[in-house]
């Protein structure tokens, strides 16, 4: 039995409050043990065991991520990251700071006992910390998924008292530490709403109630049918033209001739074509993510049809920069990235296999084939000096890492090209991997990064491949990369005024 404490015998002193709280904790534990919990017997012990080593939460994160929306994926990642931080804190600091013994199991019915009793100290509850950290982290990114996960997390925490392995105060302290870990993780890696794209420079764009005047060209090969249906539901008077990839350029030109606003749904290449068309016709652009990566739409803050519909109906838009490359009479624009060297070869190799095995497997296969091939680095003159390069990357705007998360742009109108190079030398695969892991500001003999408004390359060998937003072309001689500041008006939902 848990020790009985005679509350009337307590005398005033500095330990009186602590002793009173400990006595209350024991009484609450015994009260819970004596209560009959309908339907809990077949559920809570199993639920408690399923949360061992975080297995329940890893499985839940997989289910959430399978929703295939950016918000769901972010919620899953943040939940796991918060759990990891909470678990590390509890196991390295919490358990060693307060060496409290586990409750005596005598008052707990045997049917509730876990098959394997924990051997660590009791305070605080690691299961409760993990549950609270995961649920809080998920809710920070997706309140809807947070509402789904919260009852499960609460049940896991309560199961620790029900099975007799923790006092109530262990559970409360663990839950508080877990929630605190989620907030600490948010301090290190802000949620998207706390690291939102600046709502400037504002653009004049027409508000289109129910979407009248919007013509959207949708690439059917991008698997965008569900998003197109959602857009039609949100903007019933918008015109949607669905077409094959080879028909996209012609359909964009036709749409621009009759639209007040040009819309597009597809991957990076389709969005690139729409941006060029919108620039030529001086039309605002509405982008609905419909491809695999959707870098531009997501960095812009448009994640789904509902967000785009709100922006179009209310006329919420900003101006963004556009990148441009010029090589003799050949030129093109890019809203994401432009690169020379290994990456364009990877894009071309990926496109050869994508229609057979899918985009992601094709990307992995292409990387293996390109990096294993025997080749020479690109030779180009940069800043008046000839340099061998394995890769030259130019981003339309500065890319930032968010902790261990993939890089993203926080400002699409910063006037900068984010230029990164991997210098020529032995073992290109190792150099490229080191550059990818090192981050955007690292400088070393193998790789470097700089932000500029314009970059000129000379002495580019004939047949050199240049990739821009997933498209590939050949260049030679002199190649100029430059920014066109605030060239394009794009719809995006702006922060709500309080």
Secondary structure, 3 states (H helix, E strand, C coil): CCCCCCHHHCCCCCCHHHHHHHHHHHHHHHHHHHCCCCCCCCCHHHHHHHCHHHHHHHHHHHHHHCCCCHHHHHHHHHHHHHHHHHHHHHHHHHHHHCCCCCCCHHHCCHHHCCCCCCCCCCCCCHHHHHHHHHHHHHHHHCHHHHHHHHHHHHHHHHHHHHCCCCCHHHHHHHHHHHHHHHHHHHHHCCCHHHCCCCCCCECCCCCCHHHCCEEEEEEHHHCCHHHHHHHHHHCCCCEEEEECHHHHHHHHHHHHHHCCEEEEEECHHHHHHHHHHHHHHCCEEEEEECCCCCHHHHHHCCCCHHHHHHHHHHCCEEEEEEEEEEECCEEEEECCEEEEEHHHHHHHHHHHHHHHHCHHHHHHHHHHHHHHCCCCCEEEEECCEEEEEEEEEEEECCEEEECCEEEEECCCCCCCEEEEEEECCCCHHHHHHHHHHHCCCCCCCCEEEEEECEEEEEEEEEEEEEEECCEEEEEEEEEEEEEEEEEEEEECCCCCCC
